[in-house]
Amino acid sequence: MRPRLKIIPAAFMLALPLIMGTPKLADAQQLIAQVDGKPITSLDVSQRERFLRVIHRPASAKDAFESLVADALKQQDMKIYGVNPAPGDIQTAIQQTAADAHMTPPQLAVAVQRAGLSQADLESHWKAKAGFYLIVGSQNRMVEPTDAAINAELAAEGPKAAAVVYTLQQVTFTLPIPLTVAGLNAVAHRATAFRASFSSCDTGIARARSMPGVIVKQPIKRNSADLGSQALQLLQKTPLGHMTPISRDPTGLSMYAVCSRVASNDKDAARNAVIAKLQAENLKPALAAAYAKLRARAVIQRR
């Protein structure tokens, strides 16, 4: 009997995944309120309840409604100040949400997918969070962490602040179209045999390039400071010159060759991460006070 192949989901592999989902069609949509002219529907509330449960926050209908109100008010403030968060700012908001929920961003990605959350709802929420952070941050420069606080945090993190740069190369075994169970199994066992025999990037990558139905991408570099804990553990467990476990992605069955791992000389990356962490902590009271003012003057019409 052939051993059963274990294919690891690609959601937590090497880069922060696109967090998206599909709304459940069973949710009825009914207008329940307008916040400064922006509508909030029963579907919005249902979606937000599920999201709050994912991030381990109170998730009653009232909690969900207040969360949606907060997003609407922050978006109005962004229009007033002409703020449009960059992708990096939005990614930081996602990372902060994951950290507050004691999750990694890849874990959060998997959780929101399982909850069936809509992409639009998530994008709107994190954009509002990132934009409001930029507004309040620009108005509260005094919360910048001191050098003493930064150095103390770096010292406390110790080895965690020492980053490693991985050189990786993706190898993908494409799947036949139309895909059948027999076709999937055939490709899976072929990929498994290749992975088992792979022991050197120099010879293994060249062999992969000569194989039909196999795509070899250009080498990429990933800094351990930018990886979620699951992806980092995966790379740490993979011996140098060998391949990560097989994962299923839209292209086919993929794996990554770990071709080098060297200590990073970029101390700025660790320092910048610490600065961002301390800034977020220092800014919390200002964020709460600024939002309290927005909420106090909000015009909310219930239906």
N, C-alpha and C positions, 0 to 999 in steps of 0.2 A: 504493500500500500504506500502510495506516495505521501510524504509529509505534507500537511496542510500549510499553505503559504500564508504568512501573516503580512498584510500590506498596511503600513502605517498611514493614517490620513495625512494629507499634505498641509493641513491648516496651520500646524505649528512649526513648519520646517525652518526656513532660514531668513525670511523677511516678514515684517509685520503684514499680516494678510489684510485684504480688503474686507471690512466688516459689513456684511450685508445679509439680507434675508428676504423672505416673501411674506407679505401680510396674509393672515388667514381669512379666507373668503366668508367664513361663517359670521365674522364680526359685522353687525349692522351699523350703518353710519347715519348719525343724526346730529344736527347742529345743536350744541348745548350751551355755547357761550361765545362771546366775542371779547377779545382783549385788545383795547385800543384799535378796534376795527378788524383784528385778525381772528378768523373763526377757529373754534376748537370743537371737534366732533367727538361722538362717542367712540368711534374707531381710534381716534388719537389717544383717548384716555385708556382704552383697552391695550393699545400698543405700549403706552408708557408704563402701565401697570406691570406688564411682562418684563420690560426693560429694567424697572426698579427691582424686581425680584432677582433678575440676573446679577445685578451689582450689589445685592444684599442690602437694599435700602427699604424703609417702610413703603409698602406698595398698595395701600388702599386706593379707592377711587379718588378720594380727596387728595392724597399724596400725589397721585398721578396728575390730577388737574393742576395742582400748585406747581408741579415741575414744568408743565406745559405753559403755564402763565409766566414762569420765570424765563423760559426760552423766548417767548413772544416779547417780553419787556426788554430783554437783553438785545434782541434783534432790532427793536426800535431804537435803542441807544446806539447801536452800531451804525444805523442809518444817519442819525444826527451827527455823529462824529466822523462819518465817512470811513469807518474801519472795515477792512476786508481781510480776514486772517489768511496767512499763507499756509500751504499744505503742511509745512513744518510745525506751525502753531497748532493746527488741528491735530496733528499726530501727537504733540505734547499733551493736548487735552485728553486724547484717548489713553495715553500712558498714565496720566494722573487718575483717570477714572478706574483703570485696571488696578493701579497701586492701592487706591482707597478701598477697593473690593478685595484686596489681598489676592490678586490674580495677575498673571502676565498678560500682555496684549494678545498673544496667540490664544491663551485660554479664554479670554473675553470674546475673541472672534468666534471660537467654537460655540460658546454659550449663547451668544446672540443669534447665531445661525439656527441652533436647536430650538430657540424660543420663537422662531418664525417672525422676526422683527423686520420692518421695512427699511430699506436703504435710505429713503428720503428722510424718515423720522430720525435715524441715527446721525446722518450728515447734518441735518438742521440743528440737532441738539449740541453736537460737538463744535460746530461752527459758532453757535451762540456762546458756548462756554469759553472758547478760545478768544472770541472777539471782546467779550466783557472783561476777560483777564487782561487783554492788551490795554483797554481803556482805563481800567482802575490802576494797572501797573504804571501807566504813563502819568497818572495823577498822584502817585505815591512813591516818588523816587527814594524817600527815606527808608524804605523797607529793603534796600539793597543790602545783602549780607556783607559783613566786614571781612577783611582778609583773615583776621584771627578766627572767625567762625568757620570760614571755608577751610582753612588749614586744619582746624580741629576735627571737622567732619571727614576730611581726607584721611587724617591719622586714624580716626575711629574705624573707617572702612578697611584700612590696611590692605591686605592682598586683593580685596574685591575691587580696589581702584586700579590695580595693575591689569591693563588690557592686553589681550592677545589678538593678533591678526591672523585669520585663517585664509588660505588660498584654496578655493574649491572649484570643482569642475562638474557640471551637471551632465549626466548621461541618461537619455530617455529612450526606452523601447516603445515605439509607437504601436497603437492597437489597430487591428483591422476594422474596416467598415464594409458592411454592417458588423457590429460586434456581437459575437455569440459567447456563450459560456465556454465552449471548447476553445474558441479563439483566444479568449482572455487567459485561460489556463495555460495554453501553449506559450503565449508571450511571457506569462508570469514565471514559468519554469525555465524559460530561456534566460530571462533577466536574473533569476536566482542563481543559475549556474555561472553566469558571467560574474556576478558579485562575489561568489564564493572563490572564483579563481583569480580575482583582482588583487594584486599585491604590490603594484608599483604604478604611479601615475605615468612614468616615462613609457613603459611598455603597454600598460592597460588602456590608456587613452588612445594610443595609436591603433590598438586592436579594435577598440570600439568604433573608430572612424571607418574601419574597413568592413564593418558588419552591416548587412542590409536591414533597413527598418530601424536604424538606430541614429539618434540625433545627439551630437556632442556640442555643447555650447562653449563659448569662450570662458576662460578662467575668470572668477570673480573673487574679490576680497571682502571679508566680513570681519568687523571689529567686535570682539566679545562684549564690549560695553554697549553695543547697539542691539544685542540679541536677547530674546526672552530666555527665561531659565530653562525651559524645555528644549529649545533649539540648542542652547549652549551645552546642556548635559548630553545631548545627542552627539555633538561634535567632540566633546571631551571623551566620550566612550568609544569613539571610532578611532582605531589605530592609524597612525600616519601611513599614507600610501594605501589605505583601504577605503571602503565605501560605506556610507550611511545605509540604514535599512531602506527598502523599497517603499515608495509612496505613490499613490494614485493621484494624478492631476489631469487637467483637461487634455493634455497632449498625449499622455500614455502612462507608463510605469517608469518613474524616475528615481534616481539615486545620485548622491553627491560624492565625488572622490575628494578626500582630504589630502591635498598635495603638500601643504606646508602649514606650520603654525609657529609664529615667531612673536616675541614680546614686542608690544607696540611702544614706539618712542614718542607717541603723541600723548603727552601728559595733559594737553589742553582738553581732550575729550572727557577725561575723568573729572577735571576741574569744572568744566562747563556743566556736567551732569549734576555735580554737587551744588553749584550756584543755582541752577534751575530748581532743585529740590528745596533749598533754603528760601529762595524767593517765594515759592508757592506757600511754604509754611508761614513766612512773615506777612504775606499778603492776605491771608484768610480773614482777619478782622476787618480790613479795609473793604474786601469783597462783600462781606456780610452787611457792613454799614451802607455801602453804595447800593446794594440791592434793596435794602430796607426802604431807602428813599424812593427808588423806582416803584416798589410795590405800594407804597403809601399813596402815590398820586395816580396809580393806574385806574383806568376806566374799564370796568368789567361789566358786561351786560349778559345776564343769564337768560336762557331760553326755556 
